[in-house]
Amino acid sequence: MTTRVLMLFLASVVLYSCGSTIQTFEEALNSEIESTPIIPLAIDGIKDELDSDLLDNKFIVEYGSLENPLYNDKLDSIYEVLKNEKSILLDLADKQLYLDLLSRYNADTTYLTNIYMKTPKNGLPVTYVYDVKKNDLVFYTIENLGRNNIEEVSILEGATYRYVKQNLLKKKKETGTLKIIDDNSLSLNISNDNFLKNKGLMSSKVKIQLKKISPLKIDYEEVIDSILEVNSLVDTVYDTIYKSKFDASVKLFPTLNITEQSKLVVPVDVDLTENELVGWGYWVGLNRFNSIIWESDQENDMIDFARQEFFGFDNDVLLQTSENENIKLKINDLSLDTRSLNYNVNYAFYKADRKIQKSERRAEIVISNLSYIYEYKLQLALVSVFLKERQVLVDKEIFIKKKFIKLTMNDDE
């Protein structure tokens, strides 16, 4: 009886000790396994730098935090432009968008391969080659799915072995991370060189996954650029105003008629008090059969002719030439204005020199009847052209200099 009690007591002690050992091992295992982020946080330091003057400063950000950014749609658009165009201009007020961009798109992930295959035979290895760049992180997962060992799996950067696993046991998995030292090629090799395995016996199956994370490298600088903007401005415009008059009742009496005038002096005067004179002209009809189209003082050949000569339009308006052997016509030009190319003895148009102050009288038309017995009825048309200034609100496209944030995606480093 005593022996049985003693044995039960010893068994209880052993079980209690084993339980304590198991519990301690699990606690130790859990305490040793820590989650270490692969991508270090770098945004906080950059944010401090952005608060200072950044002109001509350059930041190359390799990896950023994974915070949730603001303005997701705008960030997506900016990132797409950066990927496609390699650079983009942002408003200076969008510094926060730059930080959020780094936070969200801290790295570019590429899945290099996802292989599921039988192990090679005939002693020949299988090799896969990929392009990698400096500072790329390559994550690998190699799993033996078969019931036989695999002789060797290796990963080389250029000619340097970065990972070698020999005699990979059945149903075993290998995982890890490699940081690429320089721009190079990455080779994945699977070899199962063995006498029996070369004959196709004792083969296995392998599953390999390679994932590459490339650091997002963005150059940041502040630049000054000219942009086209539409602004509403108060602008000065000039309306063209035409004034004309026509007189078909001018009589020129014969020289023997001493009671009436056989000589007329018609002054060409313009009113300078209201608007700016830019042109003037005249036409004289010396015969009854001469004519000029005159619908009204606002619509007539004289205004059309003045518009044509002033603006340089095609010669669609031609005034009638008028000559009479019994009438002497003389024009005394009192101005320094410029005569247009289309003129004749009885008509002309002058462009006024706006820089020179002149009197209201621009010319005198002197008409003398040389006949002793004949009376003549003349036609006289005058026109003057003015510019009237007024202020209007208009939309104008202007180039202005503005400060921007320029982001450039740098793929060369």
C-alpha positions in Angstrom: 0.0 0.0 0.0 2.8 2.4 0.9 4.6 1.5 -2.3 1.5 2.3 -4.4 1.0 5.7 -2.7 4.7 6.6 -3.3 4.5 5.7 -7.0 1.3 7.9 -7.4 3.1 10.8 -5.7 6.1 10.5 -8.0 4.0 10.3 -11.1 2.2 13.5 -10.1 5.5 15.3 -9.6 6.7 14.2 -13.0 3.5 15.3 -14.8 3.5 18.7 -13.0 7.2 19.2 -14.0 6.5 18.3 -17.7 3.5 20.6 -17.8 5.6 23.5 -16.4 8.3 22.7 -19.0 5.9 22.7 -21.9 4.3 26.0 -20.7 7.7 27.6 -20.3 8.8 26.5 -23.8 5.7 27.9 -25.4 6.1 31.2 -23.6 9.8 31.4 -24.6 8.9 30.6 -28.2 6.2 33.3 -28.3 8.6 35.9 -26.8 11.3 35.2 -29.4 9.0 35.6 -32.4 8.6 39.3 -33.1 7.1 41.0 -36.1 9.8 43.1 -37.6 8.7 45.4 -40.5 10.6 44.8 -43.7 9.9 48.4 -44.8 11.4 51.0 -42.4 9.4 54.2 -41.7 10.9 57.3 -43.3 8.1 59.7 -43.7 8.3 61.5 -40.4 11.8 62.8 -41.1 10.8 64.0 -44.6 7.8 65.8 -43.1 10.1 67.8 -40.9 12.2 68.7 -43.9 9.2 69.9 -45.8 8.3 72.5 -43.2 11.6 74.3 -44.1 12.6 76.0 -47.3 12.9 73.2 -50.0 14.1 75.2 -53.0 16.6 73.1 -54.8 16.5 70.4 -52.1 16.3 66.8 -53.3 14.8 63.8 -51.5 15.2 60.2 -52.5 12.7 58.2 -50.6 13.2 54.5 -50.6 10.4 53.2 -48.4 7.6 55.0 -46.6 4.9 54.3 -44.0 1.7 52.6 -45.0 -0.7 55.2 -43.5 -4.1 55.8 -45.2 -3.7 58.9 -47.5 -6.2 61.6 -48.1 -7.7 62.4 -51.4 -7.4 58.8 -52.8 -8.6 59.6 -56.2 -6.2 62.5 -56.7 -3.3 60.4 -55.3 -4.1 57.6 -57.8 -4.1 60.1 -60.7 -0.8 61.6 -59.6 0.8 58.2 -59.2 -0.4 57.1 -62.7 1.1 60.3 -64.3 4.4 59.7 -62.5 4.6 56.1 -63.7 3.8 57.1 -67.3 5.3 60.5 -67.7 8.1 60.2 -65.0 7.4 63.8 -63.7 4.6 66.0 -62.6 4.1 69.6 -61.4 1.9 70.2 -58.3 0.8 73.4 -56.7 3.0 74.6 -53.9 0.0 74.2 -51.5 0.0 70.4 -52.2 2.9 69.4 -50.0 0.6 67.2 -48.0 -0.3 65.3 -51.2 3.4 64.6 -51.7 3.6 63.1 -48.2 0.5 61.1 -48.7 1.8 59.8 -52.0 5.0 58.5 -50.4 2.9 57.0 -47.6 0.6 55.1 -49.9 2.9 54.2 -52.8 6.1 53.5 -50.8 7.2 50.7 -53.1 6.5 49.0 -56.4 5.8 45.2 -56.1 6.5 42.8 -59.0 5.9 39.1 -58.9 8.8 37.6 -60.7 7.7 34.0 -60.8 5.2 31.4 -59.4 6.6 28.0 -60.5 5.1 24.6 -59.9 7.2 21.9 -61.5 8.8 18.5 -61.4 12.4 18.3 -60.5 14.8 18.1 -63.5 16.5 14.8 -64.6 19.4 13.8 -66.8 21.7 15.8 -64.4 20.9 19.1 -66.1 19.7 22.0 -63.8 16.8 24.3 -64.7 17.7 28.0 -64.6 15.5 31.1 -64.6 16.9 34.6 -64.9 15.4 38.0 -63.9 16.5 41.6 -64.0 16.9 43.4 -60.6 18.1 46.8 -59.5 20.1 48.0 -56.5 18.1 48.1 -53.2 15.4 45.8 -54.6 14.0 43.4 -52.0 13.5 39.8 -53.3 11.2 37.6 -51.2 11.5 33.9 -51.9 9.4 30.9 -50.9 10.7 27.4 -51.9 8.6 24.4 -51.0 9.3 20.7 -51.6 5.9 19.2 -52.3 7.1 15.7 -53.1 8.1 12.6 -51.1 11.8 12.8 -52.0 14.5 15.2 -51.3 15.7 17.8 -53.8 19.4 18.0 -54.2 19.9 21.7 -54.5 18.1 25.0 -55.0 20.2 28.2 -55.3 19.7 31.9 -56.1 22.6 34.0 -57.6 23.0 37.7 -58.0 25.2 38.0 -61.0 27.9 35.3 -60.3 27.5 35.5 -56.5 25.6 33.0 -54.5 23.0 34.7 -52.3 21.1 31.6 -51.3 21.9 27.9 -51.5 19.8 25.0 -50.0 21.2 21.5 -50.5 19.2 18.4 -49.8 15.8 20.1 -49.3 13.8 17.6 -47.4 10.4 16.4 -48.4 7.4 18.5 -47.4 9.8 21.3 -46.3 9.5 25.0 -47.0 12.2 27.7 -47.1 11.4 31.4 -47.0 13.6 34.5 -46.8 14.5 37.9 -48.2 17.4 39.2 -50.2 18.4 42.8 -50.7 20.0 43.4 -54.1 23.5 44.9 -53.9 23.7 46.4 -57.4 21.9 46.4 -60.7 22.3 42.9 -61.9 20.6 39.7 -63.0 19.1 37.3 -60.6 19.3 33.5 -61.4 17.2 30.8 -59.9 18.6 27.3 -60.2 17.0 23.9 -59.5 19.3 20.9 -59.6 18.5 17.3 -58.8 21.8 15.6 -59.9 21.8 12.1 -58.6 22.4 8.7 -60.2 18.9 7.4 -59.6 17.2 10.7 -60.0 19.0 11.2 -63.3 17.2 8.1 -64.5 13.9 9.6 -63.7 13.5 7.8 -60.4 12.9 9.3 -57.0 11.8 12.7 -58.5 9.9 15.3 -56.6 7.8 18.4 -57.1 8.8 21.9 -56.2 6.8 25.2 -55.8 8.8 28.4 -56.0 7.6 32.0 -55.6 9.7 35.1 -56.1 8.4 38.6 -55.4 10.4 41.8 -55.9 9.7 45.1 -54.1 11.5 48.0 -55.7 11.9 51.2 -53.7 9.9 54.2 -54.9 12.5 56.9 -55.7 11.1 60.4 -56.1 13.1 63.6 -56.6 11.4 66.6 -55.0 12.2 70.2 -56.0 10.5 73.5 -56.1 10.6 75.2 -59.5 9.2 78.4 -61.1 7.3 77.9 -64.3 5.1 80.0 -66.6 1.5 78.9 -67.0 -1.3 80.2 -69.1 -4.3 81.6 -67.1 -7.5 83.2 -68.1 -8.2 86.4 -66.1 -11.0 88.9 -66.3 -9.5 92.3 -67.0 -10.7 95.8 -67.7 -9.6 96.5 -71.2 -9.8 99.5 -73.5 -11.5 99.0 -76.8 -12.2 101.5 -79.6 -15.3 101.8 -81.6 -15.0 103.2 -85.1 -17.4 106.0 -85.7 -18.1 107.4 -89.2 -19.6 110.8 -89.9 -20.6 111.8 -93.5 -22.5 114.5 -95.3 -23.6 115.0 -98.9 -24.6 118.1 -100.7 -26.0 117.9 -104.3 -27.1 121.5 -104.5 -23.8 123.3 -104.9 -24.0 125.8 -107.8 -21.1 127.3 -109.7 -22.0 130.3 -111.8 -20.4 131.6 -115.0 -17.7 134.2 -114.7 -19.8 136.8 -116.5 -22.3 136.7 -113.8 -20.8 139.3 -111.5 -23.7 139.0 -109.0 -23.0 135.3 -108.1 -19.9 133.4 -107.3 -17.9 131.6 -110.0 -15.4 130.4 -107.5 -16.0 128.4 -104.4 -13.7 127.6 -101.4 -15.2 124.7 -99.5 -13.4 124.1 -96.1 -12.9 120.6 -94.9 -13.4 121.0 -91.1 -13.7 118.2 -88.6 -14.9 118.3 -85.0 -12.1 117.4 -82.6 -13.9 118.0 -79.3 -15.5 114.6 -78.8 -13.5 111.7 -80.2 -10.2 111.1 -81.8 -9.9 111.7 -85.5 -8.1 109.0 -87.5 -9.1 109.7 -91.1 -11.0 112.0 -93.4 -11.9 112.1 -97.1 -13.8 113.9 -99.9 -15.4 113.3 -103.3 -16.4 116.0 -105.8 -18.8 115.4 -108.7 -18.2 118.0 -111.4 -20.9 116.8 -113.9 -24.6 116.0 -113.7 -24.0 112.4 -114.8 -21.6 111.7 -112.0 -23.2 109.8 -109.1 -22.4 108.2 -105.7 -24.5 105.8 -103.8 -26.0 107.6 -100.8 -28.7 105.8 -98.9 -28.3 107.9 -95.8 -25.6 109.6 -93.8 -25.0 106.2 -92.1 -25.0 104.1 -95.2 -23.3 105.3 -98.4 -20.3 104.8 -100.7 -18.2 107.4 -98.9 -18.3 105.5 -95.6 -17.6 102.2 -97.4 -14.6 103.8 -99.1 -13.3 105.2 -95.9 -13.6 101.8 -94.1 -11.8 100.1 -97.0 -8.9 102.6 -97.0 -8.5 102.8 -93.3 -8.5 99.1 -92.5 -6.8 98.0 -95.8 -9.6 95.9 -97.2 -9.7 94.8 -100.8 -10.7 97.4 -103.4 -14.4 96.6 -103.6 -15.5 100.2 -103.4 -14.5 102.4 -106.4 -15.6 106.0 -106.5 -16.4 107.7 -109.8 -13.7 109.8 -111.4 -15.0 113.2 -112.4 -13.4 115.8 -114.7 -14.7 118.8 -116.5 -12.7 121.0 -118.9 -14.6 124.1 -117.8 -14.0 123.6 -114.1 -10.7 123.9 -112.3 -10.5 121.8 -109.1 -7.7 122.4 -106.6 -7.2 120.8 -103.2 -5.2 122.8 -100.6 -4.0 120.2 -98.1 -3.5 121.9 -94.8 -2.6 118.8 -92.8 0.4 116.5 -92.5 -1.8 113.4 -92.9 -1.0 110.5 -95.2 -3.1 110.0 -98.3 -4.1 106.4 -99.2 -3.1 104.8 -102.5 -6.5 104.9 -104.0 -7.1 108.5 -105.1 -7.9 110.7 -108.1 -8.2 114.3 -109.1 -11.7 114.5 -107.5 -11.5 112.2 -104.5 -9.0 111.0 -101.8 -8.8 109.6 -98.3 -6.2 110.6 -95.6 -5.1 108.8 -92.5 -4.6 111.2 -89.7 -1.3 111.3 -87.8 -2.5 110.8 -84.2 0.8 112.0 -82.7 0.6 115.5 -84.1 -1.9 118.1 -82.8 -3.6 119.9 -85.7 -6.4 122.4 -86.2 -9.9 121.4 -87.2 -9.4 122.5 -90.8 -7.7 119.8 -92.7 -8.0 121.1 -96.3 -9.7 123.5 -98.6 -11.4 122.5 -101.8 -11.1 125.3 -104.4 -13.5 125.1 -107.4 -13.4 127.6 -110.2 -15.8 127.9 -113.2 -13.7 128.8 -116.3 -16.8 129.1 -118.5 -18.2 132.6 -119.2 -21.8 131.4 -120.0 -22.4 127.9 -118.4 -23.6 127.3 -114.9 -22.8 124.0 -113.2 -24.4 122.0 -110.4 -21.9 120.2 -108.4 -22.0 117.3 -105.8 -19.9 117.3 -102.7 -19.4 114.4 -100.2 -17.3 114.5 -97.1 -16.4 111.8 -94.5 -14.5 111.7 -91.3 -13.5 108.7 -89.2 -13.2 108.7 -85.4 -12.2 106.3 -82.6 -14.3 106.3 -79.5 -12.7 104.8 -76.4 -14.6 102.7 -73.9 -13.8 100.3 -71.1 -15.0 96.7 -71.2 -14.5 93.6 -69.0 -12.8 90.8 -71.1 -11.3 87.4 -70.5 -7.7 87.4 -71.5 -5.1 84.6 -71.6 -1.9 85.7 -69.9 1.3 83.9 -68.9 2.2 84.2 -65.2 5.1 82.9 -63.3 4.2 80.5 -60.5 6.0 78.3 -58.0 5.4 74.6 -58.2 6.4 71.3 -56.7 8.1 69.1 -59.3 8.1 65.4 -58.6 10.3 63.1 -60.7 10.3 59.3 -60.6 13.9 58.3 -60.8 14.5 54.8 -62.2 18.2 55.2 -62.8 19.6 54.8 -59.3 
